[in-house]
């Protein structure tokens, strides 16, 4: 339970760092390039880097929460 809370707090802090421009755009762009290359999709334009990074963070949070919800549901039944 603690690990889940820590994961969510770290992801929210990362998102806030991206939005408030504490995290340099070049670091965000490098991180996105790894993700996009892994999935085989094209990189967004430089102006869209922060927005797309936030979309990825929200997608990861939804995916993790969905998997945890499924695990709890299956374990309880």
N, C-alpha and C positions, 0 to 999 in steps of 0.2 A: 504494500500500500504506500509506503514511504517513497519507494522508487518511482511509482507512478506520479505522485505529487511533485517530486523533484524533477522528473522529466518534463511535466507540464510547465513548471515554473521556469526551467531553463529555456524551453521553447518560446514561452511568452517573453522572457527577457531578450532572447535573440531577436524576436520580432520587433520589440520596442527599440532595440539597438539599431535595427535596420531602418525603422521609420524615423527615428530621431537623428539619423545620419552619424551616429557614434561609430558604427562599423563602416569602414571605407568601402566605397562602391566597387573598387577593384577586388577586394577580398570576397565580396558577395558574388561578383561576376565569376571569379575563379571557382567558387563552390558550386555555382549553378552550372558551370561548364562540365564538371564531373557528372552531375546528375543527368544533364541533357545528353551527354555522350553515352552514359550507361543505358538510357532508354532509346537512344538513336533518334532524338528529335533535335530540331534546329534551335540555336540560341536566340533569345529575344534581342531586340535592339537595345542599345546602351541606356536609352531613356526608360525602358521598361524593366530594367534589372531589379529594382527594389520591389516593384509590384509583383513580379513573377516570383521572387523569393518569398514574399508573404503568402502567395497562393500555394507554394510548395509547403510552407510551414503549416498552414491551415489544413492542407490535404494530409500531411503526415499525422497531425493531431486527430483528425477525423478517422483515419485508417487505424491508428493505434487504439483509439477509444472504441471503435467498432469491433476490433478483434477481442479486446478485453470484455466488452459486453457479451459477445458471442461465447467466450470462454466461461464467463459467470453463468450465463443461461444454460449452457450444456452441462456444467458441473452441478447446477442446482436441480436439474431434471433427471 
